[in-house]
Amino acid sequence: MNEHTWAGVRERVLALAAAPDTVDVFGRSGHRFALEAPLTAEELADLESSAGVTLPEDYRAFLLQVGAGGAGPAYGLFPVRRVQGRWRWEGDGADLADLARLAEPFPPLGPDPEEVEALLTERPEEEDFEDIEVFDTATEAWDERWDALMWAGDRTAGAVVICHLGCAYREWLVVSGPERGRMWADSRVDDIDLAPLLDERGAAVTFTRWYLGWLEQAEQAVAAAATTATATATAAAAAR
């Protein structure tokens, strides 16, 4: 990664905090364009030693130059903090990641699609049951099978949750294995397996593209709002 990738990014993000609340940037109410302080080199070394893995180069550079978390896509970038001597990512669903397994290769291939589809066809439907208690029992049994298939810790070894989009949709950063440095979407709440984030050309989205893409869109929204406000004020003045 170019060492200048993150130059000035912290300042650009913090500058957005002055934008009026009316500017339409999804999730800004969650982070308010605030950033945590960057990690020191010693803190990063301690984090990686604790995790047993070297983080992707662009993400570790972000932690050192921009911040340990805060403003970012959707409701923000989950901060990584040392709490009572232990490092952890904090945010809605961050605990889904098994920090003891970050050095294991992330498995890009999930459950067999045919097995997933077969299990979905067996999901109990309330209208098929005359007794609600029997339906509840059948649903609990099916949920156990589904969780074992889709939510097992093996599915997300080698990755950390770093963003929440609301309604239990999340995004992961892969830190080990062939997918290292790439972003993955988690829509399992809708019974859809994890899938890589892809750009308009179908290329995998790295942490850098993910974050800078959000920043550019946020800046464009703020600039557009400012232009509209200026035009409105000018028209009002001319009408007087």
C-alpha positions, -999 to +999 in steps of 0.1 A: +000+000+000+012+035-008+024+051+024+006+083+015-029+066+012-041+079+045-024+113+045-049+140+053-078+115+057-082+121+095-085+159+088-110+153+059-132+132+082-132+156+111-140+185+088-173+168+079-184+172+115-192+209+108-218+200+082-254+208+091-274+179+105-297+180+075-270+166+052-280+131+042-251+108+051-264+075+062-254+066+098-239+099+107-262+100+138-242+070+151-207+084+147-211+122+142-179+122+121-158+117+152-127+096+153-108+079+181-072+087+185-048+066+164-030+037+180+007+041+189+032+017+173+035+000+207-003-004+210-005-019+175+023-043+182+005-053+215-028-058+196-012-080+169+007-100+195-025-105+215-044-115+183-016-137+171-019-122+136-005-093+115-034-072+104-038-063+067-013-036+058-039-009+049-060-014+080-030-013+103-018+019+086-052+033+091-051+025+128-017+043+131-025+073+110-062+079+111-078+065+142-086+033+161-123+036+149-152+059+148-166+077+117-169+054+087-194+035+065-229+030+078-229+035+116-192+038+117-160+018+120-159-004+151-132+009+175-105-015+187-097-009+223-078-024+252-102-030+280-088-044+313-057-054+296-073-072+267-078-060+231-112-062+215-134-046+188-165-030+201-198-026+183-231-043+175-222-078+167-184-075+173-186-104+196-195-127+167-158-128+158-137-153+177-106-134+186-088-166+195-091-178+159-079-148+140-047-165+128-068-193+111-075-188+074-109-174+066-130-199+047-142-183+015-165-212+007-194-216+031-220-243+035-230-263+004-257-242-014-278-273-020-276-282+017-287-246+026-316-247+001-327-281+013-328-269+049-347-238+040-374-259+024-378-277+057-384-246+078-417-251+097-446-229+087-472-220+113-501-226+090-490-263+087-495-269+125-528-271+144-510-269+178-489-237+184-467-255+209-459-282+184-450-255+159-428-238+184-410-270+192-404-277+155-392-242+150-367-244+178-353-277+164-350-262+129-333-231+143-307-253+160-299-270+127-297-237+109-274-221+134-251-251+133-249-247+095-247-209+091-235-194+124-208-219+134-175-203+145-157-221+117-176-199+092-159-166+104-125-177+117-098-153+105-121-123+103-134-094+125-167-076+124-159-039+118-192-023+108-229-025+115-254-014+088-285-018+110-311-046+112-283-071+120-266-066+087-228-064+092-195-062+074-163-082+082-127-076+074-107-107+067-073-108+084-061-143+075-060-166+045-064-159+008-091-133+014-069-113+037-075-075+035-109-079+018-144-069+030-172-094+033-210-087+038-230-106+064-267-109+056-273-141+075-302-125+093-319-129+059-308-165+056-281-155+031-245-167+036-216-143+039-204-130+005-175-108-006-181-071-012-176-064-049-173-031-067-191-021-099-166-041-120-170-072-098-136-068-081-131-075-044-133-045-022-103-039+001-105-020+034-089+010+016-115+012-011-143+005+013-133+034+036-122+059+010-153+052-011-175+061+019-154+093+026-157+105-010-195+099-010-199+118+023-178+147+010-199+149-021-231+149-001-219+177+021-207+197-009-240+192-027-259+204+004-237+234+006-243+243-031-281+239-026-281+261+005-261+288-013-284+287-043-315+289-020-301+319-001-291+337-033-326+332-048-342+344-015-321+375-015-329+382-052-366+379-044-365+406-018 
